[in-house]
Amino acid sequence: MKGALDDIKVLDLTRVLAGPYCTMILADLGADVIKVEAPGGSDETRSWGPPFQNGVSAYYLSANRNKRSITVNLKTEEGREIIRKLAEEADVLIHNFKTGSMEKWMLDYGNLKTINPKLVYCSITGFGETGPYQHLPGYDYIIQGMSGLMSITGNEESGPLKIGVAMVDILTGLYSAISIEAALYEREKSGQGQKIDMSLLDTAVSSLANVASNFLISGNVPQKLGNDHPNIVPYSTFKAMDGEMIIAVGNNRQFTSLCEVLGISEIAKHDKFRTNEARVENRKELTSILETQMQLHPVNYWIELFFKNNIPCGPIQTMEQVFTHPQIIAREMVVNTNHPEAGMVKLVGSPIKLSRTQVKMERHPPIAGEHTEEILRQVGFSPDEITKMKNKKIV
C-alpha cells in the first residue's frame, strides 16, 4: 500500500527533537527520509538516558523510526559535496544548525537551489533567521520561559512551571511538517521550491492562542491559574472522595446537567452562576460548592455518572494507565518494532489515520550510519570511492 508521501525524498540534517519529530511524521506518511549525522552518530539523544534498552536510548527511539541513516563529516569539503549530491535528488532538506552554519558550509538555500530549483528547504532555529537574537542557540525549556508559556503554567504557590514534555519542540516539528507539505503542494503549481524559516520562539508564541488574544484585546497580563481555565468555569480539576478528576463544562446546558447530577440543580439558576461570564467572576465560590458535593463519592463513581449524562470529564491517568487503556489499545497507539541492537521495542503509534494511504511502520529507528553504503551507491559512488571515504573518515 502506497503512503501519501511515497515519492518524496527528505534529507534530514536535524537532531534532538523538533526536526527529527517533523521528519518522522513525513516518514510515517511514506517519505524516504535520510537522517544525516557525523561519523559515529551525532544526535545527542542517542546518549540521553536512562532508560536505555540494550544500550539504545528510549529518547532517540521516540523520534526516529522509518528513516535511513548516513554518516557524513560536514567539516570536510568531500562530506559537503556528498550533501550537495543528495540535495540534487531531494525534494526536501531540513536542518537545525545555528543561523549562519549552512552559509559557512555553502549548503544554504541560495547555493542549493542553483543545483535543485525544486528543493523545499526548511531551517529550524531557536529564534529564526532574522532579528537581534538570530544567532543565539534555542532550547525548548528556555523558549517556554521566554515565550510566556511558563508565566501562565502553575499557580501562585508553585511559581512558573514548564510543561511536562518538550512541547515547543513537538509543536515546531508539527508546524514544520505542515509548512513543508504546503510548500510541496504549491510546487505542483509553480514548479519551484522555497525556503521555510521556522523558529521555536515564534511557534511557542503562536501556541498561546486565546491567552495571547485575551492579553492583546484587554491589556491585562494573564495570571497563573494552575489547572483552571481563564475563560471557562467549571473547567478544571476537582477533588472527589478518593482523588482528583477533570470536569470540562463548555456551555450552560452542560452546566445545568452537572448541577442536576450533583443534586444541586438550583445552583444553575442562580444569578451568580447562570452564565459562563458570571461563573468566571465567581469561580472560587462555585468551585467550593461543586467540590462539597463531589467529595461524597469516589472518582470512578462520578466518571461513570457523568459519562451517562454527557458531561465532559475524565480521570488523571498515569503512564501505566494510559498505555493499558482500552481506547489507546483500540486506536493502535502502541506499535512494536524489532531493532537490531535494542531487540523488540514498543513505540508510540501515529495519531494520523488515513483511510487509503495509511501510515507505515516499516523501519526501526536506524543505527548511526546503518545505510551509508546503500545511500552512497544510489547517488553514484562506487565501492572503491566509498571505501576511500571511510578510510579518510569522510563517512
Backbone torsions as a table, in degrees:
resi	resn	phi	psi	omega
1	MET	NA	131.0	-178.6
2	LYS	-74.9	144.5	172.7
3	GLY	-87.5	162.7	-178.1
4	ALA	-61.9	-29.8	-178.1
5	LEU	-115.2	30.7	-174.2
6	ASP	-55.8	-31.5	-175.7
7	ASP	-93.4	6.0	-174.8
8	ILE	-97.9	130.9	177.1
9	LYS	-107.6	128.3	-176.3
10	VAL	-120.8	126.9	175.7
11	LEU	-101.1	112.5	-168.8
12	ASP	-107.4	103.7	178.0
13	LEU	-105.2	38.7	-178.6
14	THR	-110.9	166.7	177.7
15	ARG	-149.4	172.1	-178.4
16	VAL	71.9	-108.3	-170.5
17	LEU	-131.3	-51.3	-173.3
18	ALA	-56.9	-53.6	-179.6
19	GLY	-66.7	-51.9	178.3
20	PRO	-58.8	-33.5	178.1
21	TYR	-67.0	-41.5	176.3
22	CYS	-59.0	-50.1	-175.7
23	THR	-71.7	-25.6	174.0
24	MET	-66.4	-38.5	176.2
25	ILE	-59.9	-47.0	-179.9
26	LEU	-63.6	-38.6	178.9
27	ALA	-67.3	-41.5	177.0
28	ASP	-58.8	-32.3	-179.4
29	LEU	-83.9	3.3	172.6
30	GLY	110.9	-6.9	179.8
31	ALA	-65.4	147.8	174.1
32	ASP	-86.3	101.3	-175.6
33	VAL	-100.7	122.8	176.8
34	ILE	-104.4	110.7	-179.5
35	LYS	-84.7	123.7	-176.8
36	VAL	-106.4	124.8	174.3
37	GLU	-133.1	167.8	173.2
38	ALA	-71.4	155.8	177.4
39	PRO	-51.7	131.8	-176.9
40	GLY	94.5	-15.5	179.5
41	GLY	96.8	121.6	-176.5
42	SER	-122.7	6.4	174.2
43	ASP	-76.8	114.4	-173.9
44	GLU	-55.9	-28.5	-175.5
45	THR	-67.5	-14.7	176.2
46	ARG	-61.0	-25.5	-178.6
47	SER	-109.5	4.4	-177.2
48	TRP	-84.7	105.9	178.6
49	GLY	-174.8	-175.9	4.9
50	PRO	-69.6	166.9	8.3
51	PRO	-89.1	154.3	170.7
52	PHE	-123.8	151.1	171.2
53	GLN	-118.0	108.9	-175.0
54	ASN	52.7	40.4	176.5
55	GLY	87.9	-3.5	-179.0
56	VAL	-100.6	128.0	-175.0
57	SER	-70.5	132.8	175.0
58	ALA	-62.0	-35.5	180.0
59	TYR	-61.4	-48.9	179.5
60	TYR	-60.3	-42.2	-178.5
61	LEU	-61.4	-27.0	-172.8
62	SER	-70.5	-17.6	-170.9
63	ALA	-134.5	17.5	-171.5
64	ASN	-136.8	17.3	178.5
65	ARG	-70.6	163.5	173.4
66	ASN	65.4	21.9	-179.7
67	LYS	-117.6	157.3	167.3
68	ARG	-102.1	156.7	-175.1
69	SER	-125.2	134.0	172.4
70	ILE	-129.9	142.0	175.0
71	THR	-108.3	132.5	-176.1
72	VAL	-142.1	135.2	177.3
73	ASN	-87.6	100.1	-177.0
74	LEU	-73.4	-7.3	177.3
75	LYS	-80.9	-6.0	177.1
76	THR	-108.5	147.9	178.3
77	GLU	-65.0	-34.5	178.0
78	GLU	-63.6	-38.8	178.0
79	GLY	-65.9	-42.1	178.7
80	ARG	-65.6	-31.6	177.5
81	GLU	-66.8	-33.8	175.3
82	ILE	-61.1	-43.7	179.0
83	ILE	-61.6	-40.5	178.9
84	ARG	-62.5	-41.2	179.4
85	LYS	-65.5	-40.7	177.7
86	LEU	-66.8	-37.1	-179.3
87	ALA	-67.9	-28.0	177.3
88	GLU	-58.1	-36.3	-175.8
89	GLU	-100.8	-3.4	-175.5
90	ALA	-84.1	152.6	170.4
91	ASP	-90.9	-31.1	-174.7
92	VAL	-137.2	137.7	166.5
93	LEU	-123.4	132.8	179.1
94	ILE	-132.5	136.3	178.9
95	HIS	-142.9	161.3	173.2
96	ASN	-133.5	37.8	171.8
97	PHE	-74.1	158.5	178.4
98	LYS	-61.0	151.8	178.5
99	THR	-53.6	128.9	179.5
100	GLY	101.2	-21.0	-177.5
101	SER	-64.1	-46.8	-177.7
102	MET	-68.3	-32.9	175.8
103	GLU	-64.6	-40.9	179.9
104	LYS	-60.1	-37.2	-179.7
105	TRP	-89.2	-0.5	-176.8
106	MET	59.3	36.8	174.7
107	LEU	-115.0	19.1	179.6
108	ASP	-75.3	170.5	-176.5
109	TYR	-60.9	-40.4	-179.8
110	GLY	-56.9	-40.0	179.3
111	ASN	-77.3	-43.4	-174.8
112	LEU	-72.8	-28.2	-179.6
113	LYS	-70.8	-18.1	176.4
114	THR	-71.5	-26.9	177.8
115	ILE	-97.4	-15.9	178.5
116	ASN	-150.2	86.2	-177.6
117	PRO	-62.8	-17.4	-178.8
118	LYS	-90.8	2.4	-175.7
119	LEU	-69.4	129.6	169.8
120	VAL	-93.7	119.8	-169.0
121	TYR	-118.3	116.3	-175.7
122	CYS	-114.9	124.0	176.6
123	SER	-108.3	128.3	175.0
124	ILE	-115.7	118.6	177.5
125	THR	-133.8	170.9	-178.9
126	GLY	-65.6	-41.7	-171.2
127	PHE	-124.7	4.5	-177.9
128	GLY	88.9	173.8	-174.7
129	GLU	-98.6	11.2	173.2
130	THR	-133.0	167.7	177.4
131	GLY	92.0	165.8	-173.3
132	PRO	-67.0	-18.4	-178.7
133	TYR	-101.4	11.0	-171.4
134	GLN	-59.4	-28.4	-176.8
135	HIS	-93.2	-1.5	-179.3
136	LEU	-83.5	144.9	174.1
137	PRO	-72.1	151.1	-179.5
138	GLY	-128.4	134.4	178.5
139	TYR	-126.1	147.1	-175.4
140	ASP	-47.8	-51.2	-176.1
141	TYR	-58.1	-47.4	-179.9
142	ILE	-62.5	-42.1	-179.1
143	ILE	-66.6	-36.1	176.4
144	GLN	-58.4	-38.3	178.0
145	GLY	-71.7	-47.8	-174.9
146	MET	-69.3	-28.9	-175.3
147	SER	-79.7	-13.2	-175.7
148	GLY	98.6	-9.8	-178.7
149	LEU	-57.9	-44.1	-177.6
150	MET	-70.5	-24.7	-179.5
151	SER	-70.1	-17.7	179.5
152	ILE	-113.2	8.0	-179.6
153	THR	-112.2	132.1	-174.2
154	GLY	101.5	-166.8	177.2
155	ASN	-136.8	-176.4	-176.1
156	GLU	-63.4	-31.0	179.7
157	GLU	-75.0	-41.8	-176.2
158	SER	-77.4	-28.8	-169.9
159	GLY	77.8	-175.2	-178.3
160	PRO	-61.0	139.3	178.5
161	LEU	-130.3	144.5	172.2
162	LYS	-82.3	158.7	174.3
163	ILE	-68.5	149.1	-172.7
164	GLY	-70.8	-5.4	176.8
165	VAL	-130.8	158.9	177.7
166	ALA	-73.9	68.6	-169.3
167	MET	-66.7	-30.0	178.2
168	VAL	-65.5	-40.9	175.6
169	ASP	-61.4	-45.4	-179.4
170	ILE	-61.6	-46.9	-179.5
171	LEU	-64.7	-37.6	177.6
172	THR	-65.7	-38.0	175.2
173	GLY	-61.3	-42.2	179.2
174	LEU	-66.2	-47.9	178.3
175	TYR	-60.0	-37.7	179.4
176	SER	-65.5	-43.4	178.3
177	ALA	-61.9	-42.7	178.0
178	ILE	-61.3	-44.9	-178.7
179	SER	-63.4	-43.0	179.3
180	ILE	-62.4	-45.6	-179.6
181	GLU	-64.6	-36.8	177.0
182	ALA	-64.7	-42.7	179.8
183	ALA	-66.1	-37.0	177.5
184	LEU	-66.6	-38.7	178.5
185	TYR	-66.0	-44.0	179.3
186	GLU	-64.3	-33.8	179.2
187	ARG	-60.7	-30.2	178.3
188	GLU	-60.7	-28.6	-179.3
189	LYS	-93.4	-40.9	-174.5
190	SER	-92.6	-23.8	-174.9
191	GLY	76.9	5.7	-176.1
192	GLN	-118.8	144.1	170.7
193	GLY	-82.2	-175.2	176.0
194	GLN	-162.8	169.7	-179.4
195	LYS	-99.8	141.3	177.1
196	ILE	-117.4	125.7	-178.5
197	ASP	-110.8	97.3	-177.3
198	MET	-100.6	138.9	-178.5
199	SER	-128.2	133.2	175.4
200	LEU	-60.4	-40.3	-178.6
201	LEU	-65.8	-45.1	177.5
202	ASP	-57.1	-45.4	-178.4
203	THR	-61.9	-44.7	-178.8
204	ALA	-63.3	-42.6	179.0
205	VAL	-64.8	-41.4	177.0
206	SER	-59.2	-35.9	-176.6
207	SER	-71.3	-10.4	177.9
208	LEU	-68.0	-21.1	169.7
209	ALA	44.9	-118.6	-174.5
210	ASN	-65.1	-29.6	179.7
211	VAL	-66.7	-42.3	176.1
212	ALA	-64.3	-41.8	179.7
213	SER	-63.3	-39.9	177.2
214	ASN	-56.4	-44.0	-179.2
215	PHE	-69.2	-45.2	-176.8
216	LEU	-63.9	-32.8	179.9
217	ILE	-81.8	-42.2	-173.1
218	SER	-95.9	-27.4	-173.5
219	GLY	80.6	-0.6	179.9
220	ASN	-85.9	127.1	-179.8
221	VAL	-72.4	122.7	-178.4
222	PRO	-62.9	143.1	178.6
223	GLN	-102.7	161.3	175.9
224	LYS	-70.5	123.6	-177.3
225	LEU	-113.7	10.8	-178.5
226	GLY	61.2	-123.5	-179.4
227	ASN	-92.3	3.2	-179.9
228	ASP	-79.9	156.2	176.1
229	HIS	-95.3	138.3	-177.4
230	PRO	-69.4	-24.6	-172.3
231	ASN	-117.3	-8.7	-173.8
232	ILE	-133.2	136.8	175.9
233	VAL	-143.1	134.3	-1.5
234	PRO	-84.6	126.0	-177.0
235	TYR	-151.2	78.5	-169.9
236	SER	-167.9	-170.5	171.3
237	THR	-91.1	144.7	-179.5
238	PHE	-134.4	143.4	-177.5
239	LYS	-85.1	123.0	171.2
240	ALA	-100.5	-169.3	-175.9
241	MET	-61.5	-39.5	-172.4
242	ASP	-118.5	14.0	179.8
243	GLY	159.8	-168.7	-177.5
244	GLU	-108.4	154.5	175.8
245	MET	-146.5	172.3	-177.6
246	ILE	-107.4	134.5	168.3
247	ILE	-119.3	130.8	-176.9
248	ALA	-129.7	75.1	-178.4
249	VAL	-83.7	122.3	-173.5
250	GLY	-107.9	-5.7	-179.8
251	ASN	-153.2	173.2	-175.5
252	ASN	-67.8	-35.1	178.9
253	ARG	-61.9	-44.9	178.6
254	GLN	-64.8	-36.7	179.6
255	PHE	-65.5	-41.1	177.5
256	THR	-61.1	-43.2	177.8
257	SER	-61.9	-42.3	179.4
258	LEU	-59.3	-47.3	-178.8
259	CYS	-63.7	-38.4	178.8
260	GLU	-64.3	-44.9	-179.5
261	VAL	-65.0	-35.5	179.9
262	LEU	-78.9	-7.3	179.2
263	GLY	80.7	23.5	-180.0
264	ILE	-131.5	48.9	-173.3
265	SER	-58.4	-28.0	-178.3
266	GLU	-65.1	-24.6	-178.9
267	ILE	-61.6	-37.3	-176.7
268	ALA	-64.2	-20.7	-178.1
269	LYS	-96.4	-6.7	-177.1
270	HIS	-71.5	139.5	-178.9
271	ASP	-57.2	-30.4	-179.9
272	LYS	-69.0	-21.0	-170.9
273	PHE	-130.8	-0.5	-171.9
274	ARG	-66.5	-33.1	178.6
275	THR	-115.8	159.7	178.9
276	ASN	-62.4	-40.1	179.0
277	GLU	-58.2	-41.9	178.5
278	ALA	-68.2	-37.6	179.8
279	ARG	-66.7	-37.4	176.2
280	VAL	-63.0	-41.8	-178.9
281	GLU	-66.4	-32.2	-177.4
282	ASN	-113.1	37.0	-174.7
283	ARG	-52.1	-52.5	-173.7
284	LYS	-63.8	-42.5	-179.4
285	GLU	-65.0	-43.5	-179.7
286	LEU	-65.8	-42.2	179.5
287	THR	-58.7	-43.5	179.5
288	SER	-61.9	-41.2	179.3
289	ILE	-64.7	-46.1	-178.5
290	LEU	-64.0	-44.2	-177.2
291	GLU	-68.3	-31.1	176.0
292	THR	-57.9	-41.9	178.8
293	GLN	-73.7	-39.7	-174.8
294	MET	-68.9	-26.9	-179.0
295	GLN	-75.6	1.4	175.4
296	LEU	-78.6	-18.8	-176.5
297	HIS	-141.9	160.3	179.6
298	PRO	-76.0	169.1	-176.7
299	VAL	-54.9	-51.3	-175.0
300	ASN	-61.5	-33.8	177.0
301	TYR	-60.3	-49.2	-177.9
302	TRP	-67.9	-39.8	-178.1
303	ILE	-61.7	-44.6	179.5
304	GLU	-62.8	-42.5	-178.6
305	LEU	-69.1	-41.5	179.8
306	PHE	-66.6	-41.1	176.8
307	PHE	-56.3	-44.8	-178.0
308	LYS	-62.6	-28.1	-176.8
309	ASN	-105.6	16.2	175.8
310	ASN	56.9	38.2	174.8
311	ILE	-99.5	117.8	-176.1
312	PRO	-60.8	124.2	-178.2
313	CYS	-160.7	171.5	176.7
314	GLY	-174.1	158.7	176.4
315	PRO	-81.5	164.4	173.0
316	ILE	-100.3	105.3	-168.5
317	GLN	-98.5	150.6	170.3
318	THR	-81.5	167.7	177.0
319	MET	-57.9	-39.0	179.0
320	GLU	-61.1	-42.4	179.4
321	GLN	-68.3	-37.5	179.1
322	VAL	-59.1	-51.6	-170.6
323	PHE	-85.4	3.2	169.2
324	THR	-113.3	5.5	-178.0
325	HIS	-73.3	135.0	-177.0
326	PRO	-60.0	-29.7	179.4
327	GLN	-70.6	-41.2	178.2
328	ILE	-64.6	-40.4	178.6
329	ILE	-66.0	-43.8	-179.3
330	ALA	-63.1	-32.9	-179.2
331	ARG	-87.0	5.3	177.1
332	GLU	55.1	47.4	-179.7
333	MET	-89.5	7.5	167.7
334	VAL	-127.1	126.8	178.3
335	VAL	-124.0	152.4	179.0
336	ASN	-109.4	142.5	173.8
337	THR	-143.7	149.2	-179.8
338	ASN	-94.1	121.6	-179.1
339	HIS	-107.4	136.4	-175.6
340	PRO	-63.1	-23.5	178.2
341	GLU	-106.4	-44.0	-175.2
342	ALA	-81.6	-17.8	-174.4
343	GLY	83.6	-153.3	179.7
344	MET	-74.6	121.6	-179.1
345	VAL	-122.2	148.7	175.1
346	LYS	-96.9	132.7	178.1
347	LEU	-125.6	155.4	174.5
348	VAL	-71.3	131.6	-179.2
349	GLY	-74.0	172.5	178.7
350	SER	-83.8	139.7	176.0
351	PRO	-81.1	-6.0	-177.0
352	ILE	-81.2	118.2	-179.1
353	LYS	-118.3	101.0	178.2
354	LEU	-105.0	141.5	-172.9
355	SER	-76.5	-34.8	-178.2
356	ARG	-106.2	-48.4	-177.4
357	THR	-101.5	73.4	-173.9
358	GLN	-68.4	152.0	175.2
359	VAL	-65.9	152.5	-175.1
360	LYS	-118.7	152.6	172.2
361	MET	-122.8	83.1	-171.5
362	GLU	-107.8	-25.8	-175.9
363	ARG	-129.1	138.0	173.0
364	HIS	-70.8	156.9	172.6
365	PRO	-56.1	123.6	-166.2
366	PRO	-75.1	150.5	167.7
367	ILE	-69.2	146.3	-179.5
368	ALA	-57.9	122.4	178.3
369	GLY	77.7	11.4	-175.2
370	GLU	-58.7	-30.8	-174.7
371	HIS	-117.2	18.8	-175.1
372	THR	-55.4	-52.8	-177.3
373	GLU	-63.0	-43.6	-179.6
374	GLU	-58.0	-45.8	-177.6
375	ILE	-69.8	-42.5	179.7
376	LEU	-63.7	-39.1	177.6
377	ARG	-63.0	-36.2	-178.0
378	GLN	-65.5	-26.1	179.1
379	VAL	-103.0	16.3	166.9
380	GLY	102.8	4.2	178.3
381	PHE	-80.1	139.3	179.8
382	SER	-83.3	162.0	176.4
383	PRO	-54.9	-39.7	180.0
384	ASP	-64.9	-42.4	179.0
385	GLU	-63.1	-39.5	180.0
386	ILE	-65.8	-42.0	178.4
387	THR	-61.4	-44.2	179.2
388	LYS	-62.1	-41.5	179.2
389	MET	-65.7	-36.2	176.2
390	LYS	-64.1	-43.5	179.9
391	ASN	-62.9	-33.2	179.8
392	LYS	-88.8	3.5	179.3
393	LYS	59.7	33.5	173.2
394	ILE	-81.4	-33.5	175.9
395	VAL	-128.3	NA	NA
